Amino acid sequence: MTMHAFSRRRIIKAAGATAIAGALPMPFIRRATAASAIELVHWSPLAASDGEVWGKMINNFNEAHKDKGVSIKMEVINWDDYTTKVLASAAAGAAPDFGWNTDPRPGFVRDGLLVPLNDLVASSGLDVSDFTEFSINASKFPKYGGDELFQIPLDLMSLQPEVNTAHVSEAGLNIDEWPQDGEGLIEWAKAMTKMDGDKVVRSGIMMTGSGVQPTVTWGIVAEQMGFQRISDDGKSVCVNPDAGKAAMQWVLDLFDKHKVSTRDVTDRYKAFGTGQGSIFWTGPWTINGYLEQKLPFVTKHFPKIGARQVTYFERGALELYVQKDPSRYAATMDAVKWLSDNSFLWCTEGRGASPRKSIINRDDYKTSGAPWDVRGAFVEGMEYATAIADIPIVNGADFNIYSGGNFLAKTLEQVWAGQTSIDDAMTKLQEGWQKLLDEG
């Protein structure tokens, strides 16, 4: 489902503000009533182990401001429902003050849902020059908002392989000799895979039969092989389709030729955490949970399966939603500034690399928080994690390779299940993506 399909205009037309308001979480409508106090409502979709660290961040803010007349009330909203609920709440005139996002928001900007931040940033004193240029540029949407900033980056993430070191030792491998290419990766996966007859009971490479994992794997491998979802001039889709088709075959071979993965896994996070997989490419949001489980693992760099080494990039950011009372914006921006200025904890325990130069350059950045051997690759890997970022167009969600239910994932699921051919799937992507690109 595209962001455009969930636009405020369509929600209002289809349901009406009264019906929408009735669908909102009931705790949301309770605001602080004291004249001298303000309670900022924050929606967070972070429910993995990174959510625990983000909860600490919010608690730290509230503790630091307990005598200053401002607090943050955090409400956890499921990722799958987040965009829909934000749009619904905005249509009802009751949006949260601020929230999280890892996607571009051109549709939100176009429809006037996000608060422009340039003046608010200046008045709050947030030092924009301390952010990397890349992270700031990713928070602007020139087609609809010119040079205006609409999001404040909190973290930068890359997808990298986490490797179970107990399985490495058991297979007689040396973790310091981690493979650098696709051929070596498959050999390692074969060495660590366990079979029961013809059934894979421990995946050398953690995969699922549908959803996010095979889709994002295809996206990374395809771009390494030379495929592009959108051309450099932004006018056409599926550049070098043969590379995209070769990447589909590479994923299928994990299941059917090399037999290092199984379609039977549904919960990839749990499966890796319980030793049912040996190599699992994922994001830094998993670090805290696996450390708490005392899982023996390290994180390595994504091998160069194709002609160039690239991997998936994701940026976590905070955004302000339009309010009936604009006087709330200054307090919200001040809170976002505080969370950014004090994000050292977040970027050493909760997530990946920091977009703040002052944090990255701290002497204790590598020695604080999670051990460097489990988070270092996520930080260092940002050097080659810029090629598969989200595409900042209104229908960009359907181009996102890290998705389990968009147009891309649903198209590829038919390939993984053997219900459509690779050629037919590529034709469908070419036709469908071109239509979506032309719309916005």
Secondary structure by P-SEA (a helix, b strand, c coil): cccccccaaaaaacccaaaaaaacccccccccccccbbbbbbbbccccaaaaaaaaaaaaaaaacccccbbbbbbbbbccaaaaaaaaaaaacccccccccccccaaaaaaccccccaaaaaaaccccccccaaaaaaacccccccccccccccbbbbbbbbbcaaaaaaaccccccccccaaaaaaaaaaaccccccccccccccccccccaaaaaaaaaaaaaccccccccccccccaaaaaaaaaaaaaaacccccccccccccaaaaaaacccccccccccaaaaaaaaccccccccccccccbbbbbbbbbbccccccccccaaaaaaaaaaaaaaacccccccccccccccccccccccccccccccccaaaaaacccccccccccccccccccccccccaaaaaacccccccccaaaaaaaaaaaaaaaaaac
